[in-house]
Amino acid sequence: MPTYSYRCTECTEAFDIVQSFTDEALTECPVCGKRLRKVFSAVGIAFKGSGFYRTDSASSGAARTVTKAASSTSSSASSAPASIGSSSAA
């Protein structure tokens, strides 16, 4: 369940509370009884590891390994890949 931050508009009382997504938002300050507002802040997300950016997949050594494997397969498989490529281009 998420934690929500609230602050009173009158007495500036601030607190955090754990609520379900389906729970109603709090509207009354527990200290003075005046109006509460939800406090929104930036969410801290850290992407660690590879694969999160467009350039990650192109710069890995795995791409070179796949290219080498594909070229060795096409040279040993006579003209089948060449005929497929030329028929789709025409």
PyMOL commands that set and color helices and strands:
alter all, ss='L'
color gray80, all
select helices_A, chain A and resi 54-58+61-76+80-89
alter helices_A, ss='H'
color red, helices_A
select strands_A, chain A and resi 3-8+14-18+36-39
alter strands_A, ss='S'
color yellow, strands_A
deselect
rebuild
show_as cartoon
